[in-house]
Amino acid sequence: MHFFSIAHVMGVLLIITGLSMAFPAACSVIYQENDLLPLLKAAAITLGAGLPVFLMFRKHNTLSIKDGFFIAVFGWIVVSAFSAIPFMLHGSIPSFTDAFFEMISGYTTTGATILTDIEVVPHGLLFWRSQTHFLGGMGFLTLAIIFLPHGMGGLRLFRAEASPGQVITKEKFAPRNRDTMVMLWWIYIGLNLIQIVLLALGGMSLFDSICTAFGTVSTSGYSTRNASIGAYNSAYIDWIVTLFMFLGGLSFVLIYQVLRGNSNALKINTEFRCYLGILLFFCGAITLILWSKGTYHSIIDSLRYGTFQIVSLLTTTGFGTADYEVWPQSAQMLLYIVCFIGACAGSTTSGIKVVHYVIICKYMYSSVRKIFFQPMAVVSLRLNGRTIDNDIISLALCYFIINIFMILVGGFVMTLTDNMDYTTAMSSIIASLMNIGPGFGDVGPTENYAFISDTGKWFLSWNMLVGRLEMFSALVLFIPSFWEK
């Protein structure tokens, strides 16, 4: 492994982190609150750690795929640790464990919080908290790649952080890796700006509009209000947030193709059609349940609240407009199911992803057909009009099995470390591993994670990171052969 080159990239990450604290500091100046000095001190500490490392190892620019995996894991940990400093210095989150949990939850776009009263936190720190969503939504390393020298191995970094779904769909649209990252970021920034304007037009303050957009397009879920999006009690705001959660769940490559005028890309994209079909089915089903059970008096309200919550959990955003734990059990079951799905590969979302389910369903259908009806037939699976390799099928199956295994093991661990009921234990793992945030039981939509022990918080933090890196990049570090030359 090239440890000097790894140190160079870590220095870049810390410099980006330190410089980005200027925005919440400016916010603190505008609102004239007491979080300016903690933010400036934290920025100085972060830059003081990053600049010397960057300058000392700036001539080392060789990275292997092993280096990429190492950076993908420890880069997020280091950045989260330094990002926790403003909250600790200010005193709003004095515990390092709690502050780290809050920050890695932000960067991994999980949205799980330990804050019991969000609205008492100063505006600068609230902005910094939401800004972690903005930086983490596209993947922190994709931003670092833009600032790395050409030829340093940015593609290896991207592969280490990319999801298995992106490997499966083979999405690529620019000849150079840096150009790809710049295009992705322009689309990402553009969606944020459009949503900010639309939310402001709906009566939301500019500050809340920015923070809400950061949490929506990144499908993350941090809000500036204790009651999340429900605090605004606005159908217009609910539908705007719903729309942009849906867009955040789309492949950014697909969005780029559509913006370039290639509308045919939507027609041939198997994952998009399934994603849309899944949304329509679950939104329709939960609307009918809420209306028929009398949870809401009108079908319009049932559609509004049901659709919002389905899209929020399916895209792993985690925003809320209602306490869904008082909904009928059948409606809650639908919400529980969508937590296991996720949106599209190449989006800002986490979770298992629709493309894996598409491949698994196609594989099961072809296997049954071959075994019972056409044993001599040679059946090939196709995705987006292309034949799927057997290795890709194995990858999808392996990824699904590992997710289920980690949920079961993680739920058992949480019952041991915190002696919590199995509903809360399983839900906390699902919400962390799938980067959803709120779950069921004691971590439901009106609760938080403050009551969990330090051991439990560290374990959930690790699950957030594993879920964000989508298993393989994080788990490969535990294979002994990884460390061999």
Secondary structure, 3 states (H helix, E strand, C coil): CCHHHHHHHHHHHHHHHHHHCHHHHHHHHHHCCCCHHHHHHHHHHHHHHHHHHHHHCCCCCCCCHHHHHHHHHHHHHHHHHHHCHHHHHHCCCCCHHHHHHHHHHHHCCCCCCCCCCHHHCCHHHHHHHHHHHHHHHCCHHHHHHHHCCCCCCHHHHHHHHCCHHHHHHCCCCCCCHHHHHHHHHHHHHHHHHHHHHHHHHCCCCHHHHHHHHHHHHCCCCCCCCCCHHHHHCCHHHHHHHHHHHHHHCCCHHHHHHHHCCCCHHHHHCHHHHHHHHHHHHHHHHHHHHHHHCCCCCCHHHHHHHHHHHHHHHHCCCCCCCCCHHHCCHHHHHHHHHHCCCCCCCCCCCCCCCHHHHHHHHHHHHHHHHHHHCCCCCCCCCEECCEECCHHHHHHHHHHHHHHHHHHHHHHHHHHHHHCCCHHHHHHHHHHHHCCCCCCCHHHCCCCCCCCCCHHHHHHHHHHHHHHHCCCHHHHHHHCHHHHCC
